[in-house]
């Protein structure tokens, strides 16, 4: 009889990260009956949608337990200029609390099940110290892709072993040869998190150094999608386990009006435009998008959110009246053809047979969802590592069409993307006979096979659980 083992999962308080970990927990307890998983949930006080979403996940399985930590006062984080810095500060403050929980598992000699491992989010690397203190092996769950893990490790090596100041690589110049990308990488698609001095030195290089200390790195990808990147790591990298695609679970949306509207639309006829939990545009850019949608003539669902106020730390708000930002008469002229809405149940939309294309910010969650449901993407990155994701999808994998590869909301000189460019991308992504659509259909099949018995991700998951034991 197999020994019973408990594993602590510690997700970052960012919404896109919690859901993936819950999905991994579900997969593990379903397949491995000797595992119990306890998910330790921290909350971001400025993100009510994220908190609401996280709370909705807490109901599934008798071998998955949730410990919800109370939200901390946002005013007690005065020196956090961005959402990322605030999440880091929250994680750091929870370190002693998690330490106490781990210590409690060792008080009393024969506690069962045994605490076998900690699995910490890619941003929760301070918790690796807690694992070390108690001799519990710690694994990093990397919620982005294998290529981005590779560039982080490569930049950290350049920095620490060769004295290269890596933010300088983002200066204009020839494309860069980076081991985890099969195609040369233009400096313009290096994301802010790698090119901004503050973000790189205060946050990302610190995470990456800690990855080297982990017992293993779990990546939300699958071998068939990123074969090049997975063979690119140096010999100082811990074992890498591919367990994807993990799609983040959605809150249930019974009687959703949007889904009912989609039920009445022809197959693959609707374009979805959605830019993630932190996606928004200024009014002049919104107008260009509207002109492009109207000119293209396609049916559409557009998730349109208002820029955040100062105290919202980067989270957009809902509009009370879309007319204040859209061109005059747009809503009347497109009333039969499309819907302009706020937050949307994105996974449910992509799963719907009426949806034929997706204008996306290229967050990794969204990319995996689009591939799982076979919906091609037109790329419009906004922040984080999305520019690199867009570059990889378009230039290396041929799984998306381009609206932009290097759009960056944090770039003070970011030029407007014009209606002509947007319309061109819309027409390409909705083309029913395109090569991209055929490639996406093939990758849809491969993504599903990876999670079937004998598939690459299930085999990797078995190796990981063997390592826990």
DOLO-386005 format. One record per residue (C-alpha): residue number from 1; x, y, z. Coordinates in steps of 0.001 Angstrom, whole numbers, plus 500000, padded with zeros to 6 digits. Example, Ala and Ser with C-alpha at 12.3 -4.5 7.8 and 13.67 -1.06 7.14 Angstrom:
ATOM   pamar        x        y        z
ATOM       1   512300   495500   507800
ATOM       2   513670   498940   507140
This chain:
ATOM   pamar        x        y        z
ATOM       1   500000   500000   500000
ATOM       2   501365   503414   499026
ATOM       3   502351   505838   501734
ATOM       4   499977   508786   502050
ATOM       5   501624   512132   501339
ATOM       6   500451   515703   501737
ATOM       7   501738   518486   499462
ATOM       8   501400   522204   500211
ATOM       9   500651   524338   497125
ATOM      10   501503   528042   497496
ATOM      11   500153   530110   494584
ATOM      12   500951   533775   494025
ATOM      13   498026   536108   494845
ATOM      14   497729   537000   491119
ATOM      15   494522   535660   489540
ATOM      16   496082   533944   486501
ATOM      17   498412   532006   488812
ATOM      18   495937   530646   491381
ATOM      19   493675   528969   488826
ATOM      20   496453   526990   487143
ATOM      21   497618   525622   490490
ATOM      22   494094   524552   491437
ATOM      23   493869   522735   488101
ATOM      24   497192   520971   488776
ATOM      25   495923   519966   492230
ATOM      26   492739   518535   490674
ATOM      27   494732   516530   488132
ATOM      28   497070   515168   490814
ATOM      29   494460   514037   493348
ATOM      30   492327   512492   490592
ATOM      31   495207   510368   489310
ATOM      32   497139   509684   492534
ATOM      33   494954   508465   495375
ATOM      34   497691   508620   497993
ATOM      35   498075   512425   497618
ATOM      36   496350   515137   499647
ATOM      37   496901   518758   498606
ATOM      38   496524   521828   500800
ATOM      39   496383   525134   498900
ATOM      40   497520   528182   500875
ATOM      41   495732   531212   499426
ATOM      42   496998   534786   499753
ATOM      43   494849   537682   498522
ATOM      44   495731   540874   496667
ATOM      45   493751   543597   498482
ATOM      46   493337   545799   495362
ATOM      47   491875   543025   493199
ATOM      48   488215   542269   494077
ATOM      49   487628   540223   490879
ATOM      50   490661   538036   491655
ATOM      51   489579   537511   495271
ATOM      52   486036   536661   494204
ATOM      53   487413   534237   491601
ATOM      54   489770   532523   494070
ATOM      55   486960   532074   496593
ATOM      56   484830   530431   493864
ATOM      57   487422   527646   493422
ATOM      58   487116   526383   496979
ATOM      59   484564   523584   496671
ATOM      60   485747   520557   494756
ATOM      61   487441   517598   496286
ATOM      62   487777   515846   499621
ATOM      63   491570   515582   499158
ATOM      64   492071   519256   498258
ATOM      65   491906   521624   501214
ATOM      66   492099   525414   501090
ATOM      67   493574   527618   503786
ATOM      68   492546   531212   503011
ATOM      69   494724   533843   504647
ATOM      70   492862   537065   505543
ATOM      71   493510   539958   503132
ATOM      72   496088   542486   504307
ATOM      73   495416   546235   504475
ATOM      74   496433   547832   501128
ATOM      75   497539   550980   502982
ATOM      76   500249   548964   504715
ATOM      77   502094   548693   501360
ATOM      78   502894   552351   500620
ATOM      79   506115   551693   498675
ATOM      80   504756   549319   496036
ATOM      81   504673   551126   492686
ATOM      82   503106   548214   490751
ATOM      83   500914   545150   491229
ATOM      84   504008   542934   491001
ATOM      85   505871   544717   493781
ATOM      86   502750   544570   495952
ATOM      87   502329   540820   495355
ATOM      88   506005   540338   496313
ATOM      89   505519   542277   499551
ATOM      90   502427   540216   500424
ATOM      91   504311   536950   499768
ATOM      92   507249   538086   501935
ATOM      93   504896   538928   504837
ATOM      94   503290   535488   504656
ATOM      95   506637   533683   504920
ATOM      96   506607   533350   508756
ATOM      97   502912   532339   508702
ATOM      98   503645   529542   506203
ATOM      99   506671   528593   508330
ATOM     100   504374   528090   511325
ATOM     101   502020   525885   509279
ATOM     102   504912   523724   508064
ATOM     103   506330   523513   511605
ATOM     104   502938   522344   512878
ATOM     105   503075   519399   510452
ATOM     106   506238   518195   512229
ATOM     107   505048   518591   515808
ATOM     108   504121   515120   516982
ATOM     109   506259   512337   515672
ATOM     110   503956   510275   513448
ATOM     111   501751   512796   511711
ATOM     112   500018   511261   508693
ATOM     113   499931   511946   505906
ATOM     114   503583   512989   505754
ATOM     115   504301   516481   504356
ATOM     116   506211   515399   501238
ATOM     117   506785   518633   499302
ATOM     118   506046   522305   498824
ATOM     119   505024   523467   495339
ATOM     120   505506   527230   495146
ATOM     121   504466   529634   492394
ATOM     122   507184   531171   490185
ATOM     123   506875   534420   492191
ATOM     124   506708   532739   495631
ATOM     125   510384   531819   495705
ATOM     126   510972   533177   499264
ATOM     127   509008   530089   500383
ATOM     128   511918   527905   499161
ATOM     129   513690   529065   502352
ATOM     130   510815   527670   504440
ATOM     131   511201   524282   502734
ATOM     132   514956   524318   503392
ATOM     133   514484   525194   507053
ATOM     134   512328   522087   507597
ATOM     135   514023   519799   505078
ATOM     136   510938   519664   502818
ATOM     137   511804   519445   499082
ATOM     138   510433   522452   497217
ATOM     139   509386   522630   493565
ATOM     140   508660   525777   491554
ATOM     141   505457   525896   489508
ATOM     142   506233   528076   486490
ATOM     143   502935   529422   485145
ATOM     144   504456   530835   481958
ATOM     145   506095   528814   479185
ATOM     146   509327   526863   478759
ATOM     147   510894   529470   476450
ATOM     148   510377   532289   478959
ATOM     149   511832   530131   481745
ATOM     150   514822   529646   479426
ATOM     151   515389   533358   478816
ATOM     152   515173   534106   482567
ATOM     153   517793   531435   483317
ATOM     154   519975   532595   480398
ATOM     155   519856   536269   481451
ATOM     156   520653   535332   485057
ATOM     157   523699   533369   483841
ATOM     158   524861   536281   481644
ATOM     159   524460   538607   484619
ATOM     160   525994   536481   487389
ATOM     161   528721   534621   485490
ATOM     162   529649   536981   482643
ATOM     163   528991   540422   484154
ATOM     164   526549   541389   481368
ATOM     165   523986   544018   482437
ATOM     166   521067   542339   480727
ATOM     167   518640   545327   480645
ATOM     168   521082   546833   478106
ATOM     169   520173   544037   475662
ATOM     170   516820   545783   475104
ATOM     171   518586   548751   473470
ATOM     172   517985   548972   469690
ATOM     173   520306   546642   467806
ATOM     174   520445   543377   465848
ATOM     175   518255   540418   466916
ATOM     176   519558   538403   469876
ATOM     177   520392   534703   469803
ATOM     178   518769   533225   472911
ATOM     179   519038   529446   473516
ATOM     180   515367   528850   474363
ATOM     181   514052   530552   471192
ATOM     182   514541   528900   467815
ATOM     183   514292   532245   465999
ATOM     184   516453   535333   466755
ATOM     185   514701   537675   469208
ATOM     186   514417   541401   468291
ATOM     187   515340   543649   471264
ATOM     188   511936   545363   470846
ATOM     189   510083   542251   472073
ATOM     190   512129   541901   475267
ATOM     191   509496   542478   477932
ATOM     192   509600   545213   480528
ATOM     193   510198   542682   483320
ATOM     194   513581   541794   481759
ATOM     195   514542   545229   480403
ATOM     196   513534   547594   483222
ATOM     197   516447   547966   485681
ATOM     198   514203   548130   488752
ATOM     199   511983   545188   487854
ATOM     200   514854   542962   486742
ATOM     201   517250   543618   489628
ATOM     202   514677   543918   492415
ATOM     203   512383   541109   491316
ATOM     204   513090   538835   488341
ATOM     205   516786   538037   488778
ATOM     206   516029   537190   492421
ATOM     207   513300   534738   491426
ATOM     208   515585   533134   488862
ATOM     209   518474   532599   491283
ATOM     210   516044   530817   493606
ATOM     211   514803   528540   490770
ATOM     212   518298   527046   490726
ATOM     213   517801   525998   494391
ATOM     214   514536   524111   493776
ATOM     215   514280   520306   493625
ATOM     216   512476   520640   490294
ATOM     217   510596   523106   488077
ATOM     218   507057   522288   486940
ATOM     219   506107   524113   483724
ATOM     220   502612   524631   482358
ATOM     221   503414   523558   478827
ATOM     222   503665   520314   476851
ATOM     223   506543   518766   474972
ATOM     224   504892   518857   471556
ATOM     225   504386   522646   471785
ATOM     226   507892   523703   472883
ATOM     227   510399   520993   471937
ATOM     228   513184   523492   471205
ATOM     229   512934   525389   474499
ATOM     230   512792   522227   476607
ATOM     231   516137   521050   475208
ATOM     232   517846   524430   475724
ATOM     233   518511   524548   479498
ATOM     234   522001   524502   480981
ATOM     235   523251   521760   483299
ATOM     236   522683   523892   486420
ATOM     237   518904   523814   485857
ATOM     238   516894   521487   488154
ATOM     239   514811   518763   486452
ATOM     240   511930   520293   484437
ATOM     241   508503   518610   484444
ATOM     242   505945   519531   481752
ATOM     243   502380   519066   483021
ATOM     244   500307   521271   480700
ATOM     245   498132   522461   479328
ATOM     246   496606   523448   482683
ATOM     247   493639   525717   481930
ATOM     248   492529   527847   484825
ATOM     249   489035   526809   485975
ATOM     250   486287   529384   485461
ATOM     251   483611   530522   487819
ATOM     252   480351   528896   486677
ATOM     253   478296   531233   484454
ATOM     254   474736   529883   484386
ATOM     255   472310   531663   482024
ATOM     256   475055   533943   480784
ATOM     257   473493   536343   478250
ATOM     258   476618   536377   476099
ATOM     259   476682   532597   475794
ATOM     260   472979   532606   474910
ATOM     261   473656   535203   472195
ATOM     262   476513   533054   470840
ATOM     263   474114   530076   470624
ATOM     264   472324   531954   467833
ATOM     265   475451   532730   465744
ATOM     266   476886   530588   462887
ATOM     267   479873   528320   463510
ATOM     268   483283   530083   463731
ATOM     269   481721   533443   462814
ATOM     270   482424   535492   465957
ATOM     271   485645   537320   466857
ATOM     272   486477   537620   470570
ATOM     273   488611   540585   471716
ATOM     274   489817   540179   475290
ATOM     275   492994   541482   476932
ATOM     276   493280   539746   480295
ATOM     277   492526   540736   483874
ATOM     278   494791   543807   483612
ATOM     279   494114   544767   479974
ATOM     280   492848   548246   479065
ATOM     281   493485   551000   476500
ATOM     282   493264   554787   476408
ATOM     283   490395   556336   474460
ATOM     284   492339   557101   471249
ATOM     285   493371   553429   470956
ATOM     286   489829   552232   471729
ATOM     287   488554   554321   468789
ATOM     288   491025   552665   466381
ATOM     289   489883   549203   467533
ATOM     290   486231   550179   467056
ATOM     291   486865   551486   463515
ATOM     292   488679   548240   462624
ATOM     293   485921   546004   464014
ATOM     294   483222   547918   462157
ATOM     295   485118   547970   458848
ATOM     296   485892   544255   459046
ATOM     297   482178   543462   459187
ATOM     298   482635   540417   461450
ATOM     299   480435   539495   464378
ATOM     300   482265   540180   467654
ATOM     301   482394   540096   471449
ATOM     302   484643   542857   472820
ATOM     303   485688   542933   476470
ATOM     304   486297   546661   476997
ATOM     305   487580   547896   480360
ATOM     306   488327   551346   481702
ATOM     307   491866   552471   482644
ATOM     308   492594   552030   486369
ATOM     309   492610   554919   488825
ATOM     310   495799   555718   490743
ATOM     311   494846   553687   493826
ATOM     312   493858   550555   491868
ATOM     313   497466   549519   491248
ATOM     314   496902   548557   487620
ATOM     315   493495   546826   487715
ATOM     316   490983   548197   485195
ATOM     317   487423   549207   486061
ATOM     318   484124   548603   484286
ATOM     319   482570   551406   482201
ATOM     320   479141   552671   483188
ATOM     321   478550   553988   479646
ATOM     322   480506   552713   476625
ATOM     323   479323   555674   474532
ATOM     324   481760   557937   476387
ATOM     325   484710   556118   474817
ATOM     326   483409   554634   471524
ATOM     327   482895   556508   468215
ATOM     328   479495   558199   467836
ATOM     329   476819   555717   466814
ATOM     330   479106   552656   466987
ATOM     331   476860   550735   469387
ATOM     332   473740   551442   467291
ATOM     333   475389   550497   464009
ATOM     334   476791   547212   465363
ATOM     335   473863   546279   467627
ATOM     336   472865   543206   465606
ATOM     337   476426   542074   464981
ATOM     338   478298   542336   468223
ATOM     339   478477   542865   471964
ATOM     340   480619   545342   473895
ATOM     341   480871   544072   477469
ATOM     342   483086   544292   480566
ATOM     343   484599   541224   482208
ATOM     344   483854   538011   480241
ATOM     345   484015   534257   480999
ATOM     346   486830   533875   478460
ATOM     347   487256   530085   478600
ATOM     348   483535   529539   478035
ATOM     349   483637   531906   475040
ATOM     350   486638   530163   473440
ATOM     351   484952   526796   473984
ATOM     352   481859   527951   472061
ATOM     353   481475   526633   468537
ATOM     354   480424   530090   467232
ATOM     355   483822   531638   468074
ATOM     356   486302   531657   465182
ATOM     357   489114   534023   466192
ATOM     358   490644   535715   469218
ATOM     359   492421   539069   469524
ATOM     360   494513   538454   472646
ATOM     361   497152   540017   474890
ATOM     362   498995   536655   474679
ATOM     363   499080   535851   478362
ATOM     364   500119   532204   478645
ATOM     365   496761   531125   480126
ATOM     366   494950   532622   477143
ATOM     367   497320   531007   474635
ATOM     368   496818   527546   476159
ATOM     369   493030   528058   476151
ATOM     370   493065   529145   472495
ATOM     371   495104   526063   471492
ATOM     372   492957   523693   473581
ATOM     373   489818   524924   471809
ATOM     374   491473   525379   468393
ATOM     375   490810   529136   468116
ATOM     376   493602   531064   466329
ATOM     377   494991   534250   467905
ATOM     378   495779   537696   466528
ATOM     379   498556   538939   468841
ATOM     380   498381   542190   470793
ATOM     381   500698   541921   473835
ATOM     382   500363   544508   476610
ATOM     383   502600   543750   479624
ATOM     384   504596   541062   481501
ATOM     385   506235   538547   479111
ATOM     386   503493   538790   476482
ATOM     387   505683   540347   473750
ATOM     388   507956   537270   473818
ATOM     389   504907   534977   473767
ATOM     390   503576   536808   470699
ATOM     391   506964   536595   468949
ATOM     392   507233   532856   469669
ATOM     393   503672   532147   468469
ATOM     394   503989   534089   465201
ATOM     395   507643   533767   464174
ATOM     396   508633   530397   465592
ATOM     397   505527   528236   465937
ATOM     398   503264   529674   463199
ATOM     399   500272   529420   465556
ATOM     400   499087   533062   465425
ATOM     401   498803   536105   463170
ATOM     402   500251   539483   464065
ATOM     403   498545   542721   464981
ATOM     404   501554   543740   467073
ATOM     405   504502   541854   468593
ATOM     406   506056   544655   470642
ATOM     407   503147   546778   471918
ATOM     408   503961   547654   475532
ATOM     409   501633   549603   477791
ATOM     410   504555   550730   479974
ATOM     411   506417   552271   477032
ATOM     412   505986   556047   477341
ATOM     413   506483   556417   473558
ATOM     414   504138   553587   472587
ATOM     415   502660   554482   469209
ATOM     416   498998   554039   468390
ATOM     417   498119   550812   466565
ATOM     418   496083   552072   463608
ATOM     419   492718   550751   462457
ATOM     420   494217   549484   459160
ATOM     421   496691   547225   461008
ATOM     422   494020   545944   463384
ATOM     423   491574   545260   460535
ATOM     424   494256   543342   458625
ATOM     425   494925   541146   461696
ATOM     426   491190   540558   462185
ATOM     427   490737   539454   458570
ATOM     428   493732   537105   458791
ATOM     429   492647   535491   462072
ATOM     430   489083   534966   460803
ATOM     431   490225   533439   457469
ATOM     432   488694   529970   457504
ATOM     433   491274   528525   455078
ATOM     434   494491   529896   456575
ATOM     435   497600   527864   457289
ATOM     436   497593   529213   460849
ATOM     437   494092   527838   461450
ATOM     438   495187   524399   460173
ATOM     439   498274   524426   462455
ATOM     440   496168   525451   465460
ATOM     441   493795   522536   464760
ATOM     442   496759   520127   464806
ATOM     443   498071   521606   468062
ATOM     444   494591   521299   469599
ATOM     445   494776   517531   469042
ATOM     446   498327   517352   470446
ATOM     447   497403   519397   473539
ATOM     448   494662   516931   474397
ATOM     449   496819   513864   473738
ATOM     450   499471   515204   476148
ATOM     451   496992   514801   479026
ATOM     452   495736   511346   478070
ATOM     453   497111   508105   479541
ATOM     454   500584   507615   478057
ATOM     455   500709   511260   476903
ATOM     456   503832   513354   477446
ATOM     457   502424   515487   480273
ATOM     458   500872   512558   482155
ATOM     459   504189   510675   481985
ATOM     460   506014   513762   483248
ATOM     461   503461   514136   486064
ATOM     462   504065   510510   487125
ATOM     463   507810   511203   487276
ATOM     464   507129   514249   489449
ATOM     465   504924   512357   491909
ATOM     466   507540   509560   492078
ATOM     467   510013   512272   493040
ATOM     468   507676   513483   495845
ATOM     469   507735   509931   497247
